[in-house]
Amino acid sequence: MSVEQPLGVDPPIVHCPICGKATMRILKSGGKVTPCEHLAFIWVGEVGEYEYRSERFEARMAGVDVDEIESDEPLVETLRLAGFDNELLALEITYGGAGCGPMSYTDVFGFDYGTLQAETVGG
């Protein structure tokens, strides 16, 4: 799912679509991750790094060599190689800005629906 934020609008507070918990608090100094058990990762496009990775996500990513991926959509290919298929809902939020010209970046919040199956089997 992709959402585009208009220029100058504050970032939204993203809530987990499974349990409703806010996944990040916005502070004056930046954001503070407040993960629930369903949050797999937060990818921050502005810096090109993960802000958060769950233990389950790390375990699935262990066998993926991201340096070998040659794709127009490297994050999508990485998630496919990690075996996420239809267990993952990725919310892409694109922000617009202006510097020396128009610019934009995309943050991606990944929610692991496979945790529901794990909760059912384990509980």
C-alpha positions as CSV (number, residue, x, y, z in Angstrom):
1,M,0.0,0.0,0.0
2,S,1.4,3.4,-1.0
3,V,0.5,6.8,0.5
4,E,1.9,10.1,-0.7
5,Q,2.1,13.0,1.7
6,P,1.7,16.5,0.4
7,L,4.6,18.9,0.6
8,G,4.9,20.4,4.1
9,V,2.5,18.0,5.9
10,D,3.8,16.4,9.2
11,P,4.5,12.7,8.9
12,P,1.6,10.5,9.9
13,I,1.7,8.3,13.0
14,V,1.6,4.8,11.6
15,H,-0.5,2.3,13.5
16,C,-0.3,-1.4,13.3
17,P,-3.1,-2.7,11.1
18,I,-3.3,-5.8,13.3
19,C,-3.4,-4.5,16.8
20,G,-3.7,-0.8,16.4
21,K,-0.6,0.2,18.3
22,A,1.3,3.3,17.1
23,T,4.6,2.1,15.8
24,M,6.6,5.3,16.3
25,R,6.3,8.4,18.4
26,I,7.3,11.7,16.7
27,L,9.4,13.8,19.0
28,K,11.1,17.2,18.4
29,S,14.4,15.3,18.2
30,G,13.0,12.8,15.7
31,G,11.1,9.6,16.0
32,K,11.2,6.9,18.7
33,V,10.2,3.4,17.6
34,T,7.5,1.8,19.7
35,P,7.1,-1.6,18.1
36,C,4.4,-4.1,18.7
37,E,4.9,-7.9,18.0
38,H,3.6,-7.5,14.5
39,L,6.1,-4.8,13.3
40,A,8.8,-6.5,11.2
41,F,10.8,-3.5,10.1
42,I,10.9,0.2,9.4
43,W,13.0,1.3,6.4
44,V,13.8,5.0,6.3
45,G,14.3,6.1,2.7
46,E,15.9,9.4,3.5
47,V,19.0,7.6,4.9
48,G,18.6,4.3,3.1
49,E,18.7,2.2,6.3
50,Y,16.4,0.2,8.6
51,E,15.4,2.1,11.7
52,Y,14.0,-1.1,13.2
53,R,14.2,-4.8,12.5
54,S,12.4,-7.5,14.6
55,E,14.2,-10.7,15.7
56,R,11.9,-12.7,13.4
57,F,12.7,-10.4,10.5
58,E,16.4,-10.7,11.2
59,A,16.2,-14.5,11.3
60,R,14.4,-14.6,7.9
61,M,16.9,-12.1,6.4
62,A,19.9,-14.1,7.5
63,G,20.2,-16.1,4.3
64,V,19.6,-13.1,1.9
65,D,22.7,-11.5,0.4
66,V,21.5,-8.0,-0.4
67,D,24.7,-7.1,-2.2
68,E,23.8,-9.7,-4.9
69,I,20.3,-8.2,-5.6
70,E,20.1,-6.5,-9.0
71,S,16.5,-5.2,-9.2
72,D,14.6,-2.0,-9.9
73,E,12.9,-2.7,-6.6
74,P,15.6,-4.0,-4.3
75,L,13.4,-3.9,-1.1
76,V,10.7,-5.9,-2.8
77,E,13.2,-8.4,-4.1
78,T,14.9,-8.7,-0.7
79,L,11.5,-9.4,1.0
80,R,10.7,-12.0,-1.6
81,L,14.0,-13.8,-1.2
82,A,13.4,-13.8,2.6
83,G,10.2,-15.7,1.9
84,F,7.7,-13.1,3.0
85,D,5.3,-13.6,0.1
86,N,1.7,-12.7,1.2
87,E,2.5,-12.7,5.0
88,L,3.8,-9.1,4.9
89,L,1.9,-5.9,4.5
90,A,4.3,-3.0,3.6
91,L,3.0,0.5,4.0
92,E,5.0,2.9,1.8
93,I,4.8,6.6,2.8
94,T,6.3,9.0,0.4
95,Y,7.2,12.5,1.6
96,G,7.8,15.5,-0.7
97,G,10.2,18.3,0.1
98,A,12.2,21.1,-1.4
99,G,15.9,21.8,-1.2
100,C,17.7,22.9,-4.3
101,G,14.6,21.6,-6.1
102,P,11.9,19.1,-5.5
103,M,12.9,15.9,-3.7
104,S,11.1,13.0,-2.1
105,Y,11.8,9.9,0.0
106,T,9.8,6.9,1.0
107,D,9.6,5.2,4.4
108,V,8.4,1.6,4.5
109,F,6.7,0.0,7.5
110,G,6.5,-3.8,7.3
111,F,3.9,-5.7,9.3
112,D,4.3,-9.5,9.5
113,Y,0.9,-11.3,9.4
114,G,2.8,-14.5,9.9
115,T,3.0,-13.6,13.6
116,L,-0.7,-14.3,13.8
117,Q,-0.2,-17.9,12.7
118,A,2.7,-18.2,15.2
119,E,0.5,-16.8,18.0
120,T,-2.3,-19.3,17.1
121,V,0.0,-22.3,16.9
122,G,1.9,-21.3,20.1
123,G,-1.1,-20.2,22.0
